[in-house]
Amino acid sequence: MLDIKFIRENKEIVQEGAKKKRVDIDIGQLIALDDERLKFLKEVEELRTEVNKVSNDIARDQDPALKIQLIEEMRAVKEDIKTKEEKLQQIMEEWQKMMLKIPNIPSVDTPLGSDESGNQVIKSWGEKPQFSFTPKEHFEIGKALGIIDTETAASVSGSRFSYLKGDLVLLHFAVLQMCWDILTNEEILKKIAEEENISINVFKFIPVLPPVFVRPIVQVKMARYMTPEEHYMFPNDDLMLIGSAEHTLGSMHMNKIFEEKDLPIRYAGYSTAFRREAGAAGKDSNGILRQHQFDKLEMEVFSLPENAIQEQNFLVAIQEYIFQKLEIPYQLVAVCTGDMGFPDTRQIDLETWMPGQNKYRETNSADYTGGFQARRLNTRVRRSDGKIEHVHMNDATVISQRPLIAILENYQQADGSVKVPEVLKKYMGGREFIK
């Protein structure tokens, strides 16, 4: 959520920012409503002050007749207060709804664009593998090796579910363990930061296994509330399944005030994620690229505002380090205004090369939301001088199941087997191929 004072002082910027994100809002209408809100607030406070003053006069006055007169006058004032408070409540509810619909403002370095076609490649790494045969897509490889079974899953659970089996499960946990080893190794993290000239206080991430259920009101505060068609909802329990560990990591510190010395705080949360993918009918329906259920390791950072961009750069550097270790070609993409998330002010995606599809596909994202989520969550920091302000927040993907697709396609062999990346062999019992 943006600060109403900021909105009032920067109406054109906020209106234009929403337009860039393809969000239809009327800032003029919001300002008019806020004027009404402030008017009623002032009137109610003035009437309450009058009641308190007269109540003190009644307590001190010895004249019974005057007391009765004052009490009658105050009864009328209290009725007026009640009427104005009811009106104020209605205004506040409408005001809150409008405030929640205003997206975060894209950063000045975010490229303009109406959709993903406006995204800009800012860096490429790695040599694309050359094959003596026509490379297959991951679902063809997985089916032939018996390690991806979507047909049985479709009969048991429906479309966009899968059974991962055998060596692919071991490969998944090998990648996961490699990532844990990186995120909990201070020396590696310091090396990553130094090589990218990132000047922040570097230490280990705190591992977390977060809940996979979240209250809808908390998801609203996270500003990650996709449409009900996109979420699995349980209205009788006032719960919904998360679409990412970010949703229950970022909300861990609602209504909390950190001390400046305690920031930054960096979490790495592993969970199963659930998405209905209602808007993806017919899109990426084969294999495991776009699933209703998948496992995901996510980073979440709470930091001081002045360090937050550096924190995002650090998270992106960690993502790069992982794929360089896996020796998988990738490109970094600055996500444009029309394609970025509602609460994001700056978004960087990492896309890996998929030879079977002959294109790069997004496997990781790094989202900087500034103080937008923190204001909705009421997550703040007390500075050393006593001043209290909202923290800034970052989240970023470490791995999901999509890197498995990249491994299968980039490391496929002519005989149908898949070579195990060198860095993962020690986690796979030394084996060299999935056959």
N, C-alpha and C positions, 0 to 999 in steps of 0.2 A: 504494500500500500504506500502511495505517495503521501507526503505530509500536506495537509490542506493549506497551510501557510505557503508552502512551495508552489502548490497549484495556483493559488490566488495571485502570487507574484510572477508566475511564469505560464500564464494561460495559453499563450500561443505555442510555447515549447511542448507543453503537455498535450494539447490538441493535435499538434503535428506528429508527436511521438506515437499517439494512438493510431493516427491515420497510417503511419509507416508500418504499423503492426496489423493493419487491416481490422482495427477495432473501432466500431461506431459508437462514439460518445459525444455528449454535448456539454462542453465545459461551461458554457454560459448558463445553462440550466442548473448545473451543479453549484455555480457561484451564487445564483439567485436563491437556491435552496439553502445554501450555507448562510446567506444574509438573513433569511427567515429564521434559521436555527439560532444564530447569534442574537437576533432580536428577542426571541422568546426566552432564551437563556438569561438574557439581561433582565427582562421583565420579571421572570420567576425569582431570580436572585434578589431583585429590589423588593418584591413583595415579601419574600422570606425575611429579609432584613427588617422590614417594617413590622412584621409579626413579632420578631424577637424583641425589637425595641419596645413595642406596646406591651408585650408580656412582662417585661421588666417594670414598666410603668404601673401596670396593674398590681404587681406584687408589692410595689412601694406605696401606692396611693391608699389613703385611709377612708376616702369617700365612697360608701357602698353604691350610691346611685351612679357615680362616675365609672366605677368598676363595671357595672352592668352595661353601661353605654359602650365602654371600650370592648367588652367581651362580645357584644352584638356586632360591633364594627369589624372585629377580627374574624368573626364567623363568616361574614360576607367576603372578607379578604381571603380567607382560607378556601372558600368555594371558588373564588377567582383563580387562586393558585392551582387548585385541582383541575380546573378547566384548561388552564394554560399548560399544565404538566402533561395532560392527555394529548393536547395538540403537539407539544414538544416531542412526546414519544413517537407520534406518527411521523413527524418531520425527521427525527433521528433515524427511524427505521428506513425511510426512503433515502436519506442522506447516506447511510451506511451501505445500502445496496448500490448506489451510484459510485461511491468511493471504491468498492470492491471490484467494479467493472473497469476501472482505469488501469491499463497495463503499465509496466515499468517503461521508462524511456530508454531507447537504444543509446549505447555509448557513441561518442563522436567518431570512433573508428569502425563502427558497424556499417558494412556496405548496404546501400539501398537496393531493394528488390521486392517484388510482390510474391515470389515463391522461391523454391530451392534453385531455380535457374539463376537467381541473383547472388548465390553464394560464391565466394572468391577463394581460390586456392592460394595459400600463403607460403606453403612449403611442401616439398616432396622429398621422400627418402627411399633409398633401396632400388635395386635392379629387378625388374620384372622377370620372373623365371621363363626360360625358353624350353619348349617341349618338342619332342620328335613325333608327337601324336596330338590329336585334338583333345585339349583338356576337358574333363567332365565337370559338371556342377556337383556340389557337395552331396546333394540328395541321391544322385546316381552312384557316387562312390560309396556313400553310407549304406545304400540298399544292397549293392553288390557284396559288400564286406559283412553285411548282417549287423551293422552297428547303429543304424537309424531305421526305426520301424514306425512309420506314420499310418500304415494301413491298419495294423492291429489297434493302435491308439484311436483311430477314427471310429472303429467299431465299439471300443470301450468307453471313450470319452467324447468323441466328436472331432470335427476338423480342427486344425491348428493345435493339435496335441501330438506328442511323439514319445516313443520309448527310445532312450539312448541306452546302448547295450555294450557289453564287453569292453574292448580296448578304448572306445570313445569315452566311456565313463572314466576310465583311468586317466585318459588324456585330459579330460576336463579338470579333474582334481590335481593333475600334475601342473597345469597352468595356474590353477588357484593357489597351490602351495608355493609355486615360484613367486607369485604376486605377494603372498603373505611374507615370504622371505625378504622381499624388497621393502615392503611397507613397514616392517618391524626392524630393519637394519639401519641404524643411524648413519653409519659410515657410507653406505650406498646412497642414502638420501642426500647427505651432504655433498657427495660427489656429483649427483645429478644437479643440485642447485648451483654448485660452483661452475660446472661446465656451461650452464646457461646464464651465468652472471646474475643469478637471483639472490638478492640480499634480504634474507629473512632468517628468523630463528628456526633452525631445523632440528627436529627430533622425531621419534617414532610415532606412527599412527596408533591410536587406541582401537584394538579389534572389538567389534560389537556384533552380536546376533540379535537384531531388533525384531519387534513384533511384526507379523505380516497383516494384522488388522489395524485399522485406524478409524477414529471417529470422523464422520463426514465434516463436522465443524472444524476439526483440526486440519483436515485436508484443504478446506477453504482458506484457513489461515496460511497454509503453505503455498497457496495460490497455484496448486497443482491439481485442482479439481477439474478433471476432464468431464465431459458430459456423462450423465448416467449410463448412456449407451456404451461408454468406453470402460466403465468400472463394473466389477462384481459387487453388487449391493446387498446388504442384509438389513432391511429397514426395521424388522422386528427387534433386532439387537442394536440398532443405531450404530452399525459398523459397516466398513467396506474393506475389501482386500487392496493392499498397496500395489502400485504399479512400479515401484522402485524402493529400495531401502532408504533412499533419500527422504521419503515421506515420513518415516518414523525416526530417522536420524535428525533431520532438521528441526523437528518439533520437540526434541528431547528437552530443550531449555526454554519452553514457553514460560513467560512471566518471571524469568530469572534475570538477576543483575550480576554480571561478572565483575571482578576486579581487573583493572587494566593489566596488572602483572600476570594474570592467569591466562591471557590470550597470546597467541592463538591456541585453539583447541582443534585437533584433527582426529576424525574418526574414520575407520574403515569398516563398513557394515556389509555383511553377507546375508542374503535372504533369497527366498523364492519371490518372484514378482508375477503379477496377474494383470492381464489386459484383454478386454473383450475384442479389441481390434475391429470394432463394428464398421469403421470407415475404410477398412482395407479389403473389402470384398473383391476377390479375384486377384489381389495383389500379393505377390510373393507367397502363394499358397502351397508351393512345394517345399519340402524340407523343413529346416528349423530356423530360418531367418526371421520370420514374423510369427511368433507363437502366443497362445493365450497364457501359457505358463513357462517360465524360464528362471534360471538362477543367475544372480547378479551380485558382483562385489562393487560397492560404491564408496567414494570418498566424500566426506562432508567436513567443511571447515568454518569455524567461527573466528573472525579476526577483527582487528582494529581497521577502521575505514581506510586509513592511509597505506595499509599493507595489503589490501584485498586484491588489487590487480596482480601484484607479485605472487600472491597465493594462487590465483588462477593460472598464472604462467608456470608455477611450480607443479600444479596438478597435470597440466598438459605435458610438461617435461617428463613426469613419471610415466604417463601413457606412452610417450615416444620411446622411453627407455625400455619398456616392456616389449614393444613390437620390434625394436632393434635387436633385443636379445633373442626374440623368436625369428629374426631375420625375415620378416614379412614386409614387403613394400607398402608404404602408406603415404597419404597426403593430409596436411592440415588445412582445414577450411574455415574461413570466417563466415559464420552464418548470417545471412542478410536479415533486414528488418521484418520482411514478410514471412520469414520461415522460422524465426527464433521463438522461444517460449514466452508465454505471457509475463512471468515475473523476471525474465532475464534482461539485463542491460548489455551483456556481452556474452556471446556464445561461440565456442570453438569446437568443431567436430573433427574427429580423426576418422578417416576413411581408409580401409585396407583394400589392397588389390585382390580381386577375385578372378582368377584366370578362367574359370569355367563360365563366368558371366561376361568376361572381357570388359570389366569396369570396376571402378572403386565403389565400395559400399560403406556406409557409416557403421562403425562398430563401437565408437566411444564418443562421448560428448562431455564438455566442460562448461558449466553454466555459472556465470557470476551474476548474482541478483542484487548486489549492493545492500542497502538497508531495507529493501522492499519487503522481503519475507519477514525480516526481524521486526519491522514495525507492526505487521499483522500479528506476529507471535508475541510481541511485547518482550523481546529478548534484547537486553541492554548491557552496557558496560559503564562502570563508574571509573572515571579518569582519576589520576593521582591528585588533581586539583579539586576533586569532588563533583565535577560536572558529569551528568549522566546523559548518554546518547545511545542510539541503537547500534548494535554490532553490524558488521557486514558478513554475508554468507556466500560460500561457494560450494558447488557439488560437482562431481565428475565420476564417470564410469571408469572402473579399473578393468573388469572383464564381465562379459555375459557369456551366452553360448555362441555369439557371433564369431569370436576369434577361432572357435573350433572349425567353422566354415572356412575361414581363411587358411587355416593349417591344412585341412583336407584338400583344398583346391591348389594351394601353392606347393605342397609337398607330395602330390600324387605322382605315382610312377607308372611306367608303361605297362607293367604286369598287373595293374589294378591295386597294388598295395600303396600304403602311405608311409613315407619316411618320417620318423619322429625327429622333431627339431633337436639339434645338439643340446641346447640348454635344458631340455625336458627329459633327456635320457636317464639322468640320475633319479628322477621322480617316477620313472616307468620301469624300474628294475633293470636298467641297462639295455632294454630292448631297442632295436633300431628301426623296426618296421611294424606297422599294423597291417596284418594280412587276413 
